[in-house]
Amino acid sequence: MSGKRYTAPSKRPIAQRKTTSTTTRRVQLVSFVVQLCLTAYGEYHDRRNVIKYTDVDYRVFSDAVRALWMPDAGRGNVARGWLVNVVGMDGRGLMMRGSPYTRATYRYTPLLAGLLSPVHVLPAPMGPIFGKLLFSFVSSFTIPNLLLRLAVVEGQPVTTTTTTTWLIHGIWTLNPIILNINTRGSSEALLVVLVLGALVAMREGRMRTCAVLWATSIHWKLYPVIYASSIVMVLHRMDGGVFWTRRKVEFGAWSVGTMVGLSGLCWAIWGRAFVEHAFLYHATRMDHRHNFSPFFYPIYLQMFHGSPPGSTWMASLQSAMDKVIRHPLASFLPQFSLAIGSGFVLPGTTASITFTWFIQTVVFVTFNKVCTSQYFIWYLFFLPIVIPQLEMTRTRAVTCLAVWIGSQALWLSIAYRLEFLAQSVFLPLWLASLVFLVANTWCIGVLLDSYKIRPRVKSE
């Protein structure tokens, strides 16, 4: 194969590597212990309070696991794929014969429910909290280790005193927001491992591993498909601009084969329910619940108030505009055009693939028709690697951070009045969503303007 292979810098002195790993392990252990304490507190809190500490998604996961392992044909809780018919109408011979989609609002791959099977299999108290412990372990140990490896191949020497190491611990390992989200039962850490693992594999030149992990992340949650454009550009650069190469064909074969294999197996067992809930639902989702996206309010008005009364041309125009705004393409086209387009443009400006994926993800989240704080995790883990590549004055950095946090604080303050005080503040909340969109767009511009590609720093 033609083209230059991505390689990591030469190894650092043994004493330096030992000091780095020792410090990192201590920080990781502290992170995990804190999450154990938060998990224990969450169990205590949930038994004594109406407003729960545990996120509703975790209850959905737990119910889906039980549905998976406790089939009930009388209640319709059975897998309905063609493979079930092959082994017998009652599904005997399959270990997990129920359907996680029997649980309403379960919109994930069945693999997640399968991975969380100990929630049902293990006895209390370990079983019910297994998922939280898994998410906490992955977040405390696996993700920081991958970030440290990525920092090395990005040319940043990682020692106990480097900014990058402590950025990793501050932004991720010990970040209170991350600790809270994990212990409330969010599974986003598993997705981060897949995306980050694919990125590390690419930077280390292990393209087959990258293809498998990237395809698995798309199966897990669709949005990583946006990285396809930047991956194509990286492969094109690695192959010296040659259009068709063995490397490109192999990468395509491994990624498509993995995606088709995983999704095909799930479809064979769980049938149409898998396709509808894991894939189609996210493409056609109409969420009227208030979230950071400005799309929530037009959808809310159309769903609960219908078309305006009368038959005047103004009413007809408003009705037509409502239908356009509610259409999935209204948010899909600008969102994917910007996210995928940036993947074609940025690698051509010598931007690192890490920065490119970061910008693609921020754009995708910012312009998504549903945007919640949980989605910020999808790009926060890039920051420890991206920040050292930015040339920004302290004043501008503080201003950018203040604008990003301030726009969220404004939205949350109004959302609190709506959610907890039952005040009719839909219009002010929608205006705050517009402020949030403008603020995030401005921050993206600042990041693009401040990014400067740095030459690789060789090991001492």
Solvent accessible surface area in square Angstrom, and as a share of the most:
residue,aa,sasa,rsa
1,M,146,0.65
2,S,58,0.37
3,G,42,0.41
4,K,171,0.73
5,R,131,0.48
6,Y,39,0.15
7,T,74,0.43
8,A,51,0.40
9,P,29,0.18
10,S,83,0.54
11,K,170,0.72
12,R,40,0.15
13,P,69,0.43
14,I,129,0.66
15,A,75,0.58
16,Q,45,0.20
17,R,83,0.30
18,K,138,0.58
19,T,71,0.41
20,T,7,0.04
21,S,43,0.28
22,T,39,0.23
23,T,30,0.17
24,T,4,0.02
25,R,139,0.51
26,R,166,0.61
27,V,17,0.10
28,Q,3,0.01
29,L,102,0.51
30,V,81,0.47
31,S,1,0.00
32,F,39,0.16
33,V,68,0.39
34,V,56,0.32
35,Q,0,0.00
36,L,69,0.34
37,C,81,0.48
38,L,53,0.26
39,T,2,0.01
40,A,63,0.49
41,Y,105,0.40
42,G,0,0.00
43,E,50,0.23
44,Y,110,0.42
45,H,39,0.17
46,D,26,0.14
47,R,169,0.62
48,R,139,0.51
49,N,61,0.31
50,V,143,0.82
51,I,125,0.63
52,K,85,0.36
53,Y,28,0.11
54,T,12,0.07
55,D,25,0.13
56,V,83,0.48
57,D,34,0.18
58,Y,10,0.04
59,R,102,0.37
60,V,5,0.03
61,F,5,0.02
62,S,11,0.07
63,D,47,0.25
64,A,0,0.00
65,V,0,0.00
66,R,97,0.35
67,A,15,0.11
68,L,0,0.00
69,W,67,0.24
70,M,109,0.49
71,P,40,0.25
72,D,55,0.28
73,A,82,0.64
74,G,78,0.75
75,R,207,0.75
76,G,29,0.28
77,N,10,0.05
78,V,32,0.18
79,A,5,0.04
80,R,163,0.59
81,G,2,0.02
82,W,127,0.45
83,L,42,0.21
84,V,8,0.04
85,N,83,0.43
86,V,104,0.60
87,V,60,0.35
88,G,24,0.23
89,M,158,0.71
90,D,68,0.35
91,G,1,0.01
92,R,165,0.60
93,G,77,0.74
94,L,33,0.16
95,M,156,0.70
96,M,57,0.25
97,R,67,0.25
98,G,0,0.00
99,S,9,0.06
100,P,0,0.00
101,Y,19,0.07
102,T,70,0.41
103,R,64,0.23
104,A,69,0.53
105,T,73,0.42
106,Y,1,0.01
107,R,58,0.21
108,Y,36,0.14
109,T,2,0.01
110,P,2,0.01
111,L,54,0.27
112,L,1,0.01
113,A,1,0.00
114,G,21,0.20
115,L,85,0.42
116,L,0,0.00
117,S,11,0.07
118,P,34,0.21
119,V,9,0.05
120,H,65,0.29
121,V,92,0.53
122,L,70,0.35
123,P,100,0.63
124,A,79,0.61
125,P,112,0.71
126,M,94,0.42
127,G,0,0.00
128,P,61,0.38
129,I,28,0.14
130,F,47,0.19
131,G,0,0.00
132,K,1,0.01
133,L,30,0.15
134,L,40,0.20
135,F,0,0.00
136,S,0,0.00
137,F,100,0.42
138,V,15,0.09
139,S,2,0.01
140,S,0,0.00
141,F,46,0.19
142,T,46,0.27
143,I,0,0.00
144,P,0,0.00
145,N,69,0.35
146,L,24,0.12
147,L,0,0.00
148,L,23,0.11
149,R,105,0.38
150,L,0,0.00
151,A,0,0.00
152,V,34,0.20
153,V,2,0.01
154,E,20,0.09
155,G,3,0.03
156,Q,23,0.10
157,P,52,0.33
158,V,2,0.01
159,T,25,0.15
160,T,32,0.18
161,T,120,0.70
162,T,29,0.17
163,T,92,0.54
164,T,6,0.04
165,T,1,0.01
166,W,113,0.40
167,L,33,0.17
168,I,0,0.00
169,H,1,0.00
170,G,46,0.44
171,I,29,0.15
172,W,2,0.01
173,T,1,0.01
174,L,67,0.33
175,N,21,0.11
176,P,100,0.63
177,I,104,0.53
178,I,1,0.01
179,L,13,0.07
180,N,56,0.29
181,I,21,0.11
182,N,3,0.02
183,T,0,0.00
184,R,78,0.28
185,G,0,0.00
186,S,4,0.03
187,S,9,0.06
188,E,6,0.03
189,A,2,0.02
190,L,16,0.08
191,L,2,0.01
192,V,2,0.01
193,V,35,0.20
194,L,27,0.13
195,V,1,0.01
196,L,0,0.00
197,G,8,0.08
198,A,1,0.00
199,L,0,0.00
200,V,1,0.00
201,A,0,0.00
202,M,0,0.00
203,R,18,0.07
204,E,34,0.15
205,G,4,0.04
206,R,88,0.32
207,M,17,0.08
208,R,127,0.47
209,T,52,0.30
210,C,0,0.00
211,A,0,0.00
212,V,49,0.28
213,L,48,0.24
214,W,23,0.08
215,A,1,0.01
216,T,23,0.13
217,S,0,0.00
218,I,15,0.08
219,H,3,0.01
220,W,33,0.12
221,K,41,0.17
222,L,59,0.29
223,Y,8,0.03
224,P,0,0.00
225,V,58,0.34
226,I,0,0.00
227,Y,0,0.00
228,A,35,0.27
229,S,3,0.02
230,S,0,0.00
231,I,3,0.01
232,V,76,0.44
233,M,51,0.23
234,V,1,0.00
235,L,8,0.04
236,H,58,0.26
237,R,117,0.43
238,M,7,0.03
239,D,1,0.00
240,G,66,0.63
241,G,42,0.41
242,V,75,0.43
243,F,140,0.58
244,W,184,0.65
245,T,19,0.11
246,R,168,0.61
247,R,18,0.06
248,K,34,0.14
249,V,84,0.48
250,E,35,0.16
251,F,10,0.04
252,G,29,0.27
253,A,64,0.49
254,W,112,0.39
255,S,9,0.06
256,V,93,0.53
257,G,42,0.40
258,T,24,0.14
259,M,45,0.20
260,V,93,0.53
261,G,43,0.41
262,L,45,0.23
263,S,17,0.11
264,G,30,0.29
265,L,93,0.46
266,C,1,0.01
267,W,122,0.43
268,A,6,0.04
269,I,24,0.12
270,W,15,0.05
271,G,6,0.06
272,R,166,0.61
273,A,34,0.26
274,F,2,0.01
275,V,44,0.25
276,E,64,0.29
277,H,46,0.21
278,A,9,0.07
279,F,34,0.14
280,L,87,0.43
281,Y,60,0.23
282,H,63,0.28
283,A,60,0.46
284,T,84,0.49
285,R,61,0.22
286,M,48,0.22
287,D,22,0.11
288,H,52,0.23
289,R,133,0.49
290,H,36,0.16
291,N,7,0.03
292,F,4,0.02
293,S,2,0.01
294,P,17,0.11
295,F,48,0.20
296,F,0,0.00
297,Y,33,0.13
298,P,16,0.10
299,I,3,0.02
300,Y,41,0.16
301,L,61,0.30
302,Q,26,0.11
303,M,86,0.38
304,F,113,0.47
305,H,122,0.54
306,G,34,0.32
307,S,59,0.38
308,P,34,0.21
309,P,127,0.80
310,G,65,0.62
311,S,107,0.69
312,T,83,0.48
313,W,183,0.64
314,M,105,0.47
315,A,11,0.09
316,S,64,0.41
317,L,84,0.42
318,Q,87,0.38
319,S,18,0.12
320,A,50,0.39
321,M,105,0.47
322,D,19,0.10
323,K,129,0.54
324,V,99,0.57
325,I,55,0.28
326,R,69,0.25
327,H,95,0.42
328,P,35,0.22
329,L,85,0.42
330,A,30,0.23
331,S,5,0.03
332,F,87,0.36
333,L,99,0.49
334,P,58,0.36
335,Q,6,0.03
336,F,36,0.15
337,S,72,0.47
338,L,86,0.43
339,A,0,0.00
340,I,57,0.29
341,G,26,0.25
342,S,20,0.13
343,G,0,0.00
344,F,97,0.40
345,V,95,0.55
346,L,22,0.11
347,P,6,0.04
348,G,59,0.56
349,T,82,0.48
350,T,89,0.52
351,A,5,0.04
352,S,14,0.09
353,I,7,0.03
354,T,0,0.00
355,F,2,0.01
356,T,0,0.00
357,W,1,0.00
358,F,4,0.02
359,I,2,0.01
360,Q,0,0.00
361,T,0,0.00
362,V,9,0.05
363,V,11,0.06
364,F,15,0.06
365,V,1,0.01
366,T,6,0.04
367,F,47,0.19
368,N,22,0.11
369,K,22,0.09
370,V,5,0.03
371,C,1,0.00
372,T,50,0.29
373,S,51,0.33
374,Q,44,0.20
375,Y,29,0.11
376,F,10,0.04
377,I,4,0.02
378,W,10,0.04
379,Y,12,0.05
380,L,18,0.09
381,F,1,0.00
382,F,0,0.00
383,L,35,0.18
384,P,0,0.00
385,I,0,0.00
386,V,0,0.00
387,I,63,0.32
388,P,32,0.20
389,Q,10,0.04
390,L,24,0.12
391,E,96,0.43
392,M,50,0.22
393,T,93,0.54
394,R,208,0.76
395,T,103,0.60
396,R,90,0.33
397,A,41,0.32
398,V,91,0.52
399,T,57,0.33
400,C,15,0.09
401,L,102,0.51
402,A,59,0.46
403,V,50,0.29
404,W,51,0.18
405,I,87,0.44
406,G,36,0.35
407,S,6,0.04
408,Q,22,0.10
409,A,54,0.42
410,L,77,0.38
411,W,16,0.06
412,L,89,0.44
413,S,61,0.39
414,I,19,0.10
415,A,8,0.06
416,Y,114,0.43
417,R,96,0.35
418,L,22,0.11
419,E,85,0.38
420,F,126,0.52
421,L,89,0.44
422,A,92,0.71
423,Q,71,0.32
424,S,104,0.67
425,V,8,0.05
426,F,45,0.19
427,L,94,0.47
428,P,54,0.34
429,L,0,0.00
430,W,68,0.24
431,L,89,0.45
432,A,2,0.02
433,S,0,0.00
434,L,60,0.30
435,V,70,0.40
436,F,4,0.02
437,L,40,0.20
438,V,102,0.58
439,A,9,0.07
440,N,5,0.02
441,T,64,0.37
442,W,108,0.38
443,C,8,0.05
444,I,15,0.08
445,G,36,0.35
446,V,4,0.02
447,L,21,0.11
448,L,77,0.38
449,D,86,0.44
450,S,2,0.01
451,Y,25,0.10
452,K,95,0.40
453,I,87,0.44
454,R,115,0.42
455,P,117,0.74
456,R,96,0.35
457,V,79,0.46
458,K,172,0.73
459,S,32,0.20
460,E,178,0.80
